[in-house]
């Protein structure tokens, strides 16, 4: 890794201030994290902001994550007396049932208005989650960060009000390992990263933890090679060539897109022991 990764556009700062104000009248927070990297995709600022407010923790995008590792995370949170839910867009009924769970967790009686805030970092799948939860398209969806740029409040009926917030990162990402993991999954805008650096980081991880998936996807004979050699092999196998040699940037795009959309298979970038 050579560059320092960070991305904090102006609307995020405004959203942070708005969230602080709104939390004073919110009964429950639904927090979404990316199941592939629950530790890195949990905003430490949100933990301090949410404080003692009741919370449901959703490990989202489980269809892209390693199911064995996801189970480790579920056990990890249960041991911390946090009730987690492992969900993805292929489970609409389970997502819709969360509203009943939310009222029970909040302690709000059925005849009282329940105010729920949905929070999560960019590109964690909040908009898709919200559209399924409400059974109608109310949030713009896109496979890139910062699609939602402003707060919106939706009256669901049954005395439930839902507040959707923009994905909020934090001003400075101290742990650059986490920053690179976030970049791999697309939580940080492409214009704020160096594709080759992030691809090399991803390959260094994949060759150790998911060598078979890496070999199968790119017809690699030896995944024990250095990350730079693997990137070159991927470039050649995928025809990422330019005058004078291989196109490392194009090969990096191919790799990162394959990770982000699940074409490489179900991959988790961190395990619970990372938090120790």
Buried (B, 14 or more C-beta within 10 A) or exposed (E): BEBEBBBBBEBBEBBBEBBEEBBEEBBBBBBBBBBBBBBBBBBEBBEEBBEEBBBBBBBBBBBBBBEEBBEBBBEBBEEEEEEBBBBBBEBBEEBEEBBEBBBEBBEBEEEEEBBBBBBBBBBBBBBBBBBBBBEEEBBEBEEEBBBBBEBEEBEEEEBBBBBBBBBBBBEEBEEBBBBBBBBBBBBBBEEBBBBBBBBBBBBBBBBEBBBEBBBEBBEBEEBEBEBBBBBBBBBBBBEBEEEEEBBBBBBBBBBBEBBBEEEBBBBBBBBBEBEE
